[in-house]
Amino acid sequence: MKNQSFTHFLRAWVISLIGVFASIGVAQAAYVDKDTSNGKVRVHYPSNSPSSCDAVLLGVGTAMSRSGYDKLSSQLTGHGYVAVILDHNPGNLVKTDANKFKNLANDVKANLLNWISSSSCNSINHWIMGGHSAGGQAAQNAVANTAGLADGIFSIDPYNAKNTDPVNVPAMYWGFDVTTCFVNKNDAAKEAYNRSNNLRAFYKVKRKYSWGPCGYSPKYFHCSFCDGHCPACTNCKTTPNHFFVDVGNSVDRFIQAAFYGGWSKSQLTINSTTPLTLYVDNDQP
């Protein structure tokens, strides 16, 4: 009887604990989908945000949509940021248009506080803009050629950054020491980092291969940032959760260092499970 009672107690305790964690997850963050004449967005926001917060706007990659970056967004909201995923060319595979990115970003800037009126955030301190792959290329050119559009850049392996203009705001990039998904590693985040003329950081994921359903393939690659990888581009393995955690931690370090004092390589260094090499300012990748 004692063992049976203990089993019932343990089961009840576990169920209760699961309920607590679930309620915490609901309370911590929410999202809304919004459409404008210039595109579609998904806005992730922390329910318990400060009254003044920072917003991170990310343009989607080729053939991707606003629903493809929920895991990454949850890490950003976990640090108190508003994360907005922009599909600036919905229904079209191509996402490199800087003008379309700019127009949708301006829609977000004009409407974001109304969209998240249920949160406690009532002003935006800084607008961080960037994107994944083709969205990163669009954002780079939009920010470079539109004064005041963004206060900083965060981009994820931007596609063909050799076709982008130099930026003059603080910028940070994630990229890879391997070419995947038809994105040349030397033309992506590395090149975007080289085209930044202000405070800059580049988190390069080290080359690491492992066996999986697709054979011997990169553990981390161009589409690891997406919830289910990209259409027609996958390593057939689920991206480990620590990868999203590490990206979220790096974004937090970047924003704190760039806008709240203390810019230095040590301030940008994170304790990561993902194997990384960090380049800052004058460091040459």
N, C-alpha and C positions, 0 to 999 in steps of 0.2 A: 504493500500500500504506500509506503514511503516513497519508493521509486516511482510509482504511478503518479503520486501527488507532485513530486518534483518534476516529472515529465510535463504534466499539465501546466505547472507554474512556468517552466522554461518556455513552453510553446506560447503561452499567453504573453510572456515578456518579449519574446522575439517578434510576435505580431504587433505588439504595442510599439516596439522600437522601430519597426518598418513603417508604421503609421506616422511616427514622429519625423523620421527622415523624409518621408513623402511630403508631409506638410511643410517641412523646411524648404524642400525643393520648390514647391509651389509658391511659397512666400518670397523666396529669394529673387525670382525672375519670372518674367512673362514675355510674350511677344504678340505683336499685331501685324497683320499684312495690310499694306496700303497700296493703292494704285493712283498714279497721276497721269497726266497727258504725256509725260515723258518716260514712263516706265513703271516698274513694280518694285516694291521694297518690302523687306521683313525687318521690323524693328524689335530688337531684344532689349529689355531694360530691367534693371534691378528694382524691385518694389521698395527696398529700403535704401534708396540712393541719397547722397547728400543733396542739399538744395541747389548747389552749383555743381555740375558734372561735366565730364568730357565725353565727346561722341566720336566713335570710330566708324567710318563709312567705308565699306569694301565692295568694289565692283566684282561681279562674278566672272568666272573664266569661260572659255569657249564651250558652248552647248550646255552650260550650267544655268541654274535658276536660283531664285532667292531662298529656296527651301534646302539648298545643298550644304549649308555651313552652320547648322544648328550646334554642333559639338564645339566648334571653335567659338561661336558667339556666347555659349554658356560659360566658357572660361573668362571671356572679357567681362560679362555682366557680374561674374563672381568677384571681380576686382572693383566693381562699382561703376563700370563704364556702360554707356549706351552703345550697343552694336547694331549697325544698320547695314543689311545686305542689299546691294543695289543691282537690279537687273535693268540696265539702261538700254537694252535692245531685246525686249521679250519676244519670244517666238522666232528669233533669228540666232543661228549658230555663232555669228561673228559678234565680238564684244569689244573691239579695239577702238571704237569711235570716241575720241576725246570730247567732242562737242556734246554728244548724247550723254556722256558721263557728267559733264559740267551741268547740263540742264537738269538732270535728275538730282544731282547733289544740291543744286540751288532750291529745288522743290523741297528736299528734306530740310534744309536750313530754314526755310520759311514756315514749315509745318510741324517740325519734330515735337516741339513742346506741347502743342495741341494733341498730337498723337499719343503722347505719354502722360496726359494730364492726370491719370490715376496714380502716377508715381509722385515722389516728393521732389523731383528735380524740376526747378522752375527757371533755370538759366544754364547755358552751355558755355563753359570756360574756353575750351579749345575744340577745334574741328580737325580730326586726324583723318586723312583720306588716302585710299590706296585700292588695292585689289589683288585678286589672284589671277595669274597668267595673263590672258588678254585684257582682263579688267585692270590689271596692274599697269599695262602699257597705256590704256586709256586714261587712267588716273594720273600717271606721270606727266603726260602731255597736258592734261587739263590743268593741273596744278602749276606746271611750268609756265603756262601761257595765260593764266588768269590770276592777276594779282588779287590777293585777299580771299581766294577761294578756300584755302586750307591753311592751317597753322603748322601742320606737319604731315608726314607720309609714313604709312605702314603698308608695305606690299609683300606679297607672297609669290616668289619666283615669277616676277613679271615677264611676260612673253616678249622676246625680241626687243630688249631695252635699247639696242643700237638705233632703233627707230624712234627714240624719245629725246626730248630736250632736257637740258640740265635744270635741276630744281634748286631753289635757294631757301628752303625751309628745312628744319630738322627732319631727318629721314632714317628709317630703319627697314631692313629687308631680311626675309628668310629665303634661303636658297639651298642648293645641293651640290655636292661634289660628284655628281653623276648626271649624265644627260638622259632624260626620260620624256616620254609623251611628245616627242618631236621638238622639245625645247632644249636648245643648246645651253649647257651650264655656263658657258662663258658669255652668252648674250643675254642672260636673264638677270638674276639678282646681283651677280658680280658687276655687270655692266651698269645697272641702275645705281649701285653704290658708287661706282666711279664717276657717275654723272651728277652726284650730289655735291653742292658747293657750300653746304653749311654743316652743322653737326650731323654726323652720319654713323650708322652701325650696320653691320652685316653678320647675321648668324648663319654660318654655313654648316649644313648637316654633313657629317663625314660619311664617306662611302662605306656602306655596310650591306652585305648580301646574306640571304638565308633561303632555305628550301621551303617551298610551298606548292600549292596546286598549280601555279604557273611555272614551276621549276625553280631554278636558282635565280632569284630576282632581288632587286633592291628592297631592303626593309623599309626605307624611307624614300619617297620619290615625289615627283611634281604634283601628284594628285592626292597625297596623304592628307592635305588640309581639308578635303571634302568629306562629308559624312560617309558616302559610299563610293568614293573615288570618282573619276570622270567617265563619261560614256566612252567606250572603246579604249580606255586606258586604265589598267589596274595591275596590281601585283598579285591579285587573288587572295590577299590577306587583309584582315581587318587592321586598320591603323591602331596601334596601341594607345590607350587613353593618356599615357604619360606624354605623348607627343603634343596633344592639345594643351595639356597642363603647362608644358614648357613654353609653348608659344604664348599662352596667356600671361605667364610670368614675365616673359621678355617684353611684351607690350607694356605691361605695368611699369617695369623698370625704365623703359624708354620714355614714357609720358612723364614719369616722376622726375627723371634726370633732365629732360629737355625743357620742362615748363615750371618745375617747382624747385630748381636748384640742384647743384651737385653733379653736373655732367662730367663723367670720367669713365674709363673702361672698367674700373672696379665697381662703379655704381651700376653698370649695364650687365655685369657678369651674373649669371644665374646658376643655381645648383640644378643641373639638368640630368635626366636619365637619357635623353636623346644625346648621342655623341655630337658635340658642336665645336666649331672653332669660331671665335668672335673677333671681328675686325672693327676697329673704331678709328674714325678721323683719318690719320696719316698712315694707318696700317694698310699694307698692300696684299690683297688676296691672291 
